[in-house]
Amino acid sequence: MALFDTHHPGVFAFGLLGNVISFIVFLAPVPTFMRICKKKSTEGFQSVPYVVALFSAMLWLYYASFNPNETLLITINSVGCLIETLYIAIFIVFAPKQIRISTLRFVLLLNFGGFCVILLVTHFLVHGSDRVKVIGWICVAFSVSVFAAPLTIMRLVIRTKSVEFMPFSLSFFLTLSAITWLLYGVFLKDIYVALPNVLGFIFGVAQMILYLIYKKYEIAIAKEMKLPEQTTMDIVMISTTATNSDKEKQDPSLQSDSAGAIEVIITTNGSIELDDNSNNNLELDHKHKHTSLEVKDHQITDLNHV
């Protein structure tokens, strides 16, 4: 790795901007933890993203400690370690017993065990300038895996056709953060900082495009499914055999073999009325084993010839 032009104005400008944007990203989960504190429950939230974010900040802090020109990288990752530690502590306090135990195990395994292994290996087995290179590539590998994590969310959005779990503001600030740190690494000529942020920028843009596509889809579906605010009646078509039951029994010649569709208005109070175009007034006849419609004061003729 080669570091040149460390006093380039672009290094300071994008490093400072990267600190501000990354700080905003670190504060993004604050509403979630305010909700956890208010309800005194972690509900369905997971601790994995915060444990992983803490480990990433620890790695970059360790990498930056070997480079005197990486002051702005040290400041933001120090703040990140503090904020993520607070998140994890709050989560552990309000999590159910089983989840609390699994979270503590994960923290010990990754943030303590994993970091100690990297620390010991790079300290005792790698020497000189190679140490910085090894730590740098470890940071790159881990950052790439973190940036690839949103692929799961993107797949969920495509499958459910919903952007509920992928807020645009978070995708926007993550993309902006990737751009600033990419330019910081370019001006500093630090490949280990610049490289993973190329992938972060690509995934960030893809998330925002996906959000815009499926947000329009959700709006279109909502408009189609929107019902009228005031519904006074429903119109249904009742297909029935129109007969005069009593007269049919007395005189089979009067039996009608035609079936018709009568348009009936079912009002909100549950009563049944004929359409305005009909001159017949029907009432339900419950004298027979099956329900039929009987004409009151008028005889129904063959509906197929009306």
FENLINWO-V900947 format. One record per helix or strand of 2 or more residues. SS is the DSSP state (H for helix, E for strand). FROM is the first residue (numbers start at 0). TO is the last residue. If there is no record, write none. Layout:
# FENLINWO-V900947
SS FROM TO
SS FROM TO
This chain:
# FENLINWO-V900947
H 8 26
H 29 38
H 47 63
H 70 93
H 96 123
H 128 147
H 149 159
H 167 187
H 190 224
E 232 239
H 244 249
H 251 253
E 259 266
E 271 273
E 281 284
E 291 294
H 302 304
